[in-house]
C-alpha cells in the first residue's frame, strides 16, 4: 500500500515545494527591485493565492485520472512543474523588459499542452498579471492584450494530434497577437501610424514564432509521436495482454483478432482512426473470460499498460457510453465488425460445412441496426454507413478463413 501511495505523495510534495518557491521568488524579486513594503506584501500574497489556485486545479485534474490531462501528462506531471517554474522565473525577468516584447502567446500554449486548457489558461493569466504588477509602467491594457492573445492561441492549439497541421493555428494566433500589439500602440499609447510602430510587433512575433516552433517540434517528437510507438506495441498480436486473453479463452482471442481486422479495414477505407479502432477491437472484451465487462472492472488493464489516451477514451465510449452521448464512427466500425464476426463464428460453430450467404448476412445485420434506430447514437452519415456495408461485403474470402 505504501508503494502505491508514494507517487501521489511525491507529486503533492512537489506541488508544496512549487507553492513555497513561488512566494519566495516573488518576495525576493520584489525586495531586491526596491518595491515598497506594501507592494512586496501585495505581490507575495497574490502570487501565493494564484499558485494555490493552480495547485488546486492540478489536484482536481489528478482526481479524474488520465482524463483530467491532455496526452500523457497525468503520468508526467513533473513536466508541468518544470514548465511552471521556468514560466515563473520568466515572468519575473520580463517585468524588466519592455512589455511589447513579452512572448506570452507561446507560454500559454506550452503550459496548456503540458496540462490542460483550464490549467494552462489560469497559469498564463497568473504569469502575465505578475509581470504587470512588477513592471513599473504595467497596466490593465497589457494584461488584456496578452491574455486575449493567449486565449486565442489556446483555442487554436487545443486539439493537437500527430497529423495536425500547425500552419493555420500558428498564423491565426500570431495574426491576433499582431493586431492587438498594433492596436495597443495606437489606442493606449496614442502613437501615430508610422513604420516604427510595426517594429516592436514584428520582433514580438518573431520571438513567439521561434519559441512555438521549437516547443511544438519537441512536443511532437517526445509526447505526441510517442503514442504512435505505443499503438504499434499494443496492436501487436503478441502483446502480453492479448496473449493472456488467448491463454484464457481462445474463442474470445480469435473473435478480437478478426474484429480488429475488419474494423481496421473499414477505418482505413473511410478515413477513420484505424489505430484506435483496432485497439478497441482487440481489448474491449479483455475481461470477458472472467465475466468482467463493465468499465470499472477492466479500465485498470488500460491504465497499467499505458494505453494512448484516445484509445482509452474510445474503449470507455464503447464499453460504457455516456447517457445521450453521440458515439464515434470508430465505435460503429467496431460494433458492426464484431456483430458480423460473431454471427459468422456462431454459424460455423453450429455447422462447419454450412454455406453462408455473406451478403445476405451483412445486409441483415445492417438492416437490424437501422430498424432498431441504433444509428442515431453515432456520428455517422448514411454515405459512411453505406460505405461500411460495402467494405464488409468485400471481405468474403477472409470470412472463409474463419472455418
C-alpha positions as CSV (number, residue, x, y, z in Angstrom):
1,X,0.0,0.0,0.0
2,X,2.9,2.4,0.8
3,X,4.3,1.8,-2.7
4,X,1.0,2.6,-4.4
5,X,0.6,5.9,-2.5
6,X,4.2,7.0,-2.9
7,X,3.8,8.6,-6.4
8,X,0.8,10.6,-5.1
9,X,2.8,11.7,-2.0
10,X,5.8,12.6,-4.2
11,X,3.7,14.8,-6.5
12,X,2.0,16.5,-3.6
13,X,5.4,17.2,-2.1
14,X,6.5,18.6,-5.5
15,X,3.4,20.9,-5.5
16,X,4.2,22.1,-2.0
17,X,7.7,23.0,-3.0
18,X,6.3,24.8,-6.1
19,X,3.9,26.8,-3.8
20,X,6.6,27.9,-1.3
21,X,9.2,28.7,-4.0
22,X,6.6,30.9,-5.8
23,X,6.2,33.0,-2.7
24,X,9.9,33.1,-2.0
25,X,10.9,34.1,-5.5
26,X,8.3,36.8,-5.8
27,X,9.1,38.1,-2.4
28,X,12.9,38.2,-3.1
29,X,12.4,39.7,-6.5
30,X,10.1,42.5,-5.2
31,X,12.6,43.2,-2.3
32,X,15.7,43.4,-4.5
33,X,14.0,45.6,-7.1
34,X,13.2,48.1,-4.3
35,X,9.5,47.8,-4.2
36,X,7.6,49.4,-1.4
37,X,6.6,47.3,1.7
38,X,3.0,47.4,0.6
39,X,3.9,46.2,-3.0
40,X,6.1,43.4,-1.6
41,X,3.3,42.2,0.6
42,X,0.8,42.5,-2.2
43,X,2.9,40.7,-4.8
44,X,3.7,37.9,-2.4
45,X,0.1,37.3,-1.3
46,X,-1.3,37.5,-4.8
47,X,1.4,35.1,-6.1
48,X,0.6,32.6,-3.3
49,X,-3.1,32.8,-4.0
50,X,-2.6,32.2,-7.7
51,X,-0.1,29.4,-7.1
52,X,-2.5,27.8,-4.7
53,X,-5.3,28.0,-7.3
54,X,-3.1,26.4,-9.9
55,X,-2.2,23.6,-7.5
56,X,-5.8,23.1,-6.6
57,X,-6.7,22.7,-10.3
58,X,-3.8,20.2,-10.7
59,X,-5.1,18.1,-7.8
60,X,-8.6,18.3,-9.1
61,X,-7.5,17.2,-12.6
62,X,-5.4,14.4,-10.9
63,X,-8.5,13.1,-9.1
64,X,-10.1,12.4,-12.6
65,X,-7.1,10.3,-13.6
66,X,-5.8,10.4,-17.2
67,X,-9.0,12.1,-18.4
68,X,-8.1,15.2,-16.4
69,X,-5.0,15.9,-18.5
70,X,-4.0,16.1,-22.2
71,X,-1.8,13.4,-23.7
72,X,0.2,11.5,-21.1
73,X,0.5,14.5,-18.8
74,X,-1.1,12.6,-15.9
75,X,1.9,10.2,-15.9
76,X,4.4,13.0,-16.3
77,X,3.1,15.7,-14.0
78,X,6.6,16.8,-13.2
79,X,6.8,18.2,-16.8
80,X,4.3,20.9,-15.9
81,X,6.0,21.7,-12.6
82,X,9.3,22.3,-14.5
83,X,7.5,24.5,-17.1
84,X,5.7,26.3,-14.3
85,X,9.0,27.2,-12.5
86,X,10.6,28.3,-15.8
87,X,7.5,30.4,-16.6
88,X,7.6,31.9,-13.1
89,X,11.2,33.0,-13.4
90,X,10.5,34.3,-16.9
91,X,7.5,36.3,-15.7
92,X,9.8,37.9,-13.1
93,X,12.5,38.7,-15.7
94,X,10.0,40.0,-18.3
95,X,8.9,42.7,-15.8
96,X,12.3,44.3,-16.6
97,X,11.8,44.1,-20.3
98,X,9.6,46.5,-22.4
99,X,6.1,44.9,-22.3
100,X,5.8,44.9,-26.2
101,X,8.4,42.1,-26.3
102,X,6.7,39.7,-23.9
103,X,6.3,36.2,-25.5
104,X,3.3,35.2,-23.5
105,X,1.4,33.7,-26.5
106,X,3.9,30.9,-26.7
107,X,3.9,30.5,-22.9
108,X,0.1,30.0,-22.8
109,X,0.3,27.2,-25.4
110,X,3.2,25.5,-23.7
111,X,1.5,25.5,-20.3
112,X,-1.8,24.2,-21.7
113,X,-0.2,21.4,-23.7
114,X,1.7,20.2,-20.7
115,X,-1.5,20.1,-18.5
116,X,-4.9,21.0,-19.9
117,X,-6.7,24.1,-21.3
118,X,-8.0,25.4,-18.0
119,X,-4.8,25.0,-16.0
120,X,-2.8,26.5,-18.9
121,X,-5.1,29.5,-19.1
122,X,-5.1,30.2,-15.3
123,X,-1.4,29.8,-15.0
124,X,-0.8,32.0,-18.1
125,X,-3.0,34.7,-16.6
126,X,-1.1,34.4,-13.3
127,X,2.2,35.0,-15.0
128,X,1.0,37.9,-17.1
129,X,-0.5,39.5,-14.0
130,X,2.7,39.0,-12.1
131,X,4.8,40.7,-14.9
132,X,2.3,43.6,-15.0
133,X,2.3,44.0,-11.2
134,X,6.2,44.0,-11.1
135,X,6.5,46.3,-14.2
136,X,7.0,50.0,-13.5
137,X,4.7,51.0,-16.3
138,X,2.4,48.0,-16.4
139,X,-1.4,48.3,-16.5
140,X,-4.7,46.7,-17.4
141,X,-4.1,47.2,-21.2
142,X,-1.1,44.9,-21.3
143,X,-3.0,42.3,-19.2
144,X,-6.0,42.5,-21.5
145,X,-3.8,42.2,-24.7
146,X,-1.7,39.2,-23.7
147,X,-4.5,37.3,-22.0
148,X,-6.8,37.7,-25.1
149,X,-3.9,36.6,-27.4
150,X,-3.3,33.6,-25.2
151,X,-6.9,32.6,-25.2
152,X,-7.0,32.7,-29.0
153,X,-3.8,30.6,-29.2
154,X,-5.2,28.0,-26.7
155,X,-8.4,27.7,-28.8
156,X,-6.2,27.1,-32.0
157,X,-3.9,24.5,-30.4
158,X,-6.3,22.7,-28.1
159,X,-6.7,19.6,-30.4
160,X,-3.2,18.9,-31.5
161,X,-2.6,15.4,-32.9
162,X,0.2,13.7,-34.8
163,X,-1.3,14.5,-38.2
164,X,-2.5,18.0,-37.2
165,X,-1.2,20.9,-39.3
166,X,0.2,23.7,-37.2
167,X,0.4,26.2,-40.0
168,X,-3.1,27.7,-39.7
169,X,-3.2,27.7,-35.9
170,X,0.2,29.5,-35.8
171,X,-0.8,32.0,-38.4
172,X,-4.1,32.9,-36.7
173,X,-2.5,33.1,-33.2
174,X,0.3,35.4,-34.4
175,X,-2.0,37.5,-36.5
176,X,-4.2,38.1,-33.5
177,X,-1.1,39.0,-31.5
178,X,0.0,41.5,-34.2
179,X,-3.4,43.1,-34.3
180,X,-3.5,43.5,-30.5
181,X,0.0,44.9,-30.4
182,X,-0.6,47.5,-33.1
183,X,-4.0,48.4,-31.6
184,X,-2.2,48.8,-28.2
185,X,0.3,51.2,-29.7
186,X,-2.4,53.3,-31.3
187,X,-5.2,53.2,-28.8
188,X,-3.4,53.1,-25.5
189,X,-0.1,54.7,-26.2
190,X,-1.6,57.3,-28.6
191,X,1.2,56.8,-31.2
192,X,0.7,57.9,-34.8
193,X,0.7,55.3,-37.6
194,X,4.2,55.0,-38.9
195,X,6.8,52.4,-39.9
196,X,8.3,52.4,-36.4
197,X,5.0,51.3,-34.9
198,X,5.4,47.9,-36.6
199,X,9.0,47.2,-35.4
200,X,8.1,46.0,-31.9
201,X,5.2,43.8,-33.0
202,X,7.4,42.3,-35.7
203,X,10.1,41.4,-33.1
204,X,7.4,40.1,-30.7
205,X,6.0,37.8,-33.4
206,X,9.5,36.5,-34.3
207,X,10.2,35.6,-30.7
208,X,6.8,33.9,-30.3
209,X,7.2,32.0,-33.6
210,X,10.7,30.7,-32.7
211,X,9.5,29.6,-29.2
212,X,6.4,28.0,-30.6
213,X,8.2,26.1,-33.4
214,X,10.9,24.9,-31.0
215,X,8.4,23.7,-28.4
216,X,5.9,22.1,-30.8
217,X,8.7,20.2,-32.6
218,X,10.0,18.8,-29.3
219,X,6.4,18.2,-28.1
220,X,5.6,16.3,-31.3
221,X,8.6,14.1,-31.1
222,X,8.6,13.2,-27.4
223,X,4.9,13.4,-26.5
224,X,2.5,13.1,-29.5
225,X,4.5,10.7,-31.6
226,X,5.3,8.6,-28.6
227,X,1.7,7.4,-28.7
228,X,2.3,6.0,-32.2
229,X,5.0,3.8,-30.8
230,X,2.6,2.7,-28.1
231,X,0.0,1.8,-30.7
232,X,2.5,-0.4,-32.6
233,X,3.2,-2.2,-29.3
234,X,-0.3,-2.8,-28.0
235,X,-1.7,-3.6,-31.5
236,X,0.8,-6.4,-31.9
237,X,-1.0,-9.8,-31.6
238,X,2.0,-10.9,-29.4
239,X,1.4,-8.1,-26.9
240,X,1.3,-9.8,-23.4
241,X,-2.2,-8.6,-22.6
242,X,-3.6,-10.0,-25.8
243,X,-1.6,-13.2,-25.3
244,X,-3.1,-13.6,-21.9
245,X,-6.6,-13.4,-23.5
246,X,-5.6,-16.2,-25.8
247,X,-4.5,-18.3,-22.9
248,X,-7.7,-17.8,-21.0
249,X,-10.2,-18.1,-23.9
250,X,-9.2,-18.8,-27.5
251,X,-12.6,-18.1,-28.9
252,X,-12.5,-14.6,-27.4
253,X,-9.0,-14.1,-28.7
254,X,-9.9,-15.1,-32.3
255,X,-13.1,-13.0,-32.1
256,X,-10.9,-10.0,-31.1
257,X,-8.3,-10.7,-33.9
258,X,-11.0,-11.0,-36.6
259,X,-13.0,-8.0,-35.4
260,X,-9.8,-5.9,-35.4
261,X,-9.0,-6.9,-39.0
262,X,-12.4,-5.8,-40.2
263,X,-12.6,-2.6,-38.1
264,X,-9.2,-1.6,-39.4
265,X,-10.2,-2.2,-43.0
266,X,-13.3,0.0,-42.5
267,X,-11.4,2.7,-40.8
268,X,-8.7,2.9,-43.4
269,X,-11.2,2.8,-46.2
270,X,-13.3,5.6,-44.8
271,X,-10.6,7.8,-43.2
272,X,-11.5,7.0,-39.5
273,X,-8.9,6.5,-36.8
274,X,-7.7,3.0,-37.7
275,X,-5.2,2.6,-34.8
276,X,-7.8,3.4,-32.1
277,X,-10.4,1.2,-33.8
278,X,-8.0,-1.7,-33.9
279,X,-7.1,-1.3,-30.3
280,X,-10.8,-1.1,-29.3
281,X,-11.5,-4.3,-31.2
282,X,-8.6,-6.2,-29.5
283,X,-9.3,-5.1,-25.9
284,X,-12.9,-4.2,-25.3
285,X,-13.6,-7.7,-24.2
286,X,-10.4,-8.3,-22.3
287,X,-12.3,-9.1,-19.1
288,X,-14.8,-11.5,-20.8
289,X,-13.2,-14.8,-19.7
290,X,-13.8,-13.7,-16.0
291,X,-17.2,-12.2,-16.8
292,X,-15.9,-8.7,-16.3
293,X,-17.4,-6.5,-19.0
294,X,-18.0,-3.2,-17.1
295,X,-15.7,-0.3,-17.4
296,X,-14.7,-0.1,-13.8
297,X,-13.8,-3.8,-13.9
298,X,-11.5,-3.5,-16.9
299,X,-10.1,0.0,-17.0
300,X,-7.1,-1.0,-14.9
301,X,-5.8,-3.1,-17.8
302,X,-5.6,0.0,-20.0
303,X,-4.0,2.2,-17.2
304,X,-1.4,-0.4,-16.3
305,X,-0.4,-0.9,-19.9
306,X,-0.2,2.9,-20.6
307,X,-2.7,2.9,-23.5
308,X,-2.8,6.1,-25.5
309,X,-5.5,8.5,-24.3
310,X,-7.6,8.4,-27.5
311,X,-7.6,4.6,-27.4
312,X,-8.7,4.6,-23.7
313,X,-11.4,7.2,-24.5
314,X,-12.7,5.0,-27.4
315,X,-12.7,1.9,-25.2
316,X,-14.6,3.8,-22.5
317,X,-17.1,5.0,-25.0
318,X,-17.6,1.5,-26.5
319,X,-17.8,-0.4,-23.2
320,X,-19.9,2.1,-21.2
321,X,-21.1,5.1,-23.3
322,X,-22.3,8.2,-21.5
323,X,-26.0,8.6,-21.5
324,X,-27.3,10.5,-24.5
325,X,-23.8,10.9,-25.9
326,X,-23.0,10.8,-29.6
327,X,-20.7,7.9,-30.3
328,X,-17.8,7.9,-32.8
329,X,-17.5,6.4,-36.2
330,X,-14.8,4.2,-34.9
331,X,-17.2,2.7,-32.3
332,X,-19.7,1.9,-35.1
333,X,-17.0,0.3,-37.1
334,X,-16.0,-2.0,-34.2
335,X,-19.6,-2.7,-33.3
336,X,-20.6,-3.8,-36.9
337,X,-17.4,-5.7,-37.4
338,X,-17.9,-7.6,-34.1
339,X,-21.5,-8.4,-34.9
340,X,-20.6,-9.8,-38.3
341,X,-17.7,-11.8,-37.0
342,X,-19.7,-13.1,-34.0
343,X,-22.6,-14.1,-36.3
344,X,-20.3,-16.0,-38.8
345,X,-18.4,-17.7,-36.0
346,X,-21.7,-18.8,-34.4
347,X,-23.0,-20.3,-37.7
348,X,-19.7,-22.1,-38.4
349,X,-19.6,-23.5,-34.9
350,X,-23.1,-24.7,-35.4
351,X,-22.3,-26.4,-38.7
352,X,-18.7,-26.1,-40.1
353,X,-19.8,-27.1,-43.6
354,X,-22.7,-24.6,-43.7
355,X,-22.9,-22.5,-46.8
356,X,-23.3,-18.9,-45.7
357,X,-24.6,-16.1,-47.9
358,X,-22.3,-13.3,-46.6
359,X,-24.0,-10.5,-48.4
360,X,-27.4,-11.5,-47.0
361,X,-26.0,-11.9,-43.5
362,X,-24.3,-8.4,-43.7
363,X,-27.5,-6.8,-45.1
364,X,-29.4,-8.4,-42.2
365,X,-27.0,-7.0,-39.6
366,X,-27.1,-3.5,-41.1
367,X,-30.9,-3.5,-41.6
368,X,-31.4,-4.6,-38.0
369,X,-29.3,-1.7,-36.8
370,X,-31.2,0.7,-39.0
371,X,-34.6,-0.7,-37.7
372,X,-33.5,-0.5,-34.1
373,X,-32.6,3.1,-34.5
374,X,-29.1,2.5,-33.3
375,X,-27.6,4.8,-35.9
376,X,-29.0,7.9,-34.3
377,X,-26.5,7.4,-31.5
378,X,-23.5,7.6,-33.8
379,X,-21.7,10.4,-35.5
380,X,-22.1,8.8,-39.0
381,X,-23.7,9.8,-42.3
382,X,-25.8,7.5,-44.4
383,X,-23.0,7.6,-47.0
384,X,-20.5,6.4,-44.5
385,X,-22.9,3.7,-43.2
386,X,-23.3,2.5,-46.8
387,X,-19.5,2.5,-47.2
388,X,-19.1,0.3,-44.2
389,X,-21.5,-2.2,-45.7
390,X,-19.6,-2.2,-49.0
391,X,-16.3,-2.8,-47.3
392,X,-17.7,-5.6,-45.1
393,X,-19.1,-7.4,-48.3
394,X,-15.7,-7.2,-50.0
395,X,-14.1,-9.4,-47.3
396,X,-15.8,-12.7,-48.4
397,X,-12.5,-14.5,-48.9
398,X,-11.5,-13.5,-45.4
399,X,-14.7,-14.9,-43.9
400,X,-13.9,-18.3,-45.4
401,X,-10.7,-18.4,-43.4
402,X,-12.8,-18.4,-40.2
403,X,-13.8,-22.0,-40.8
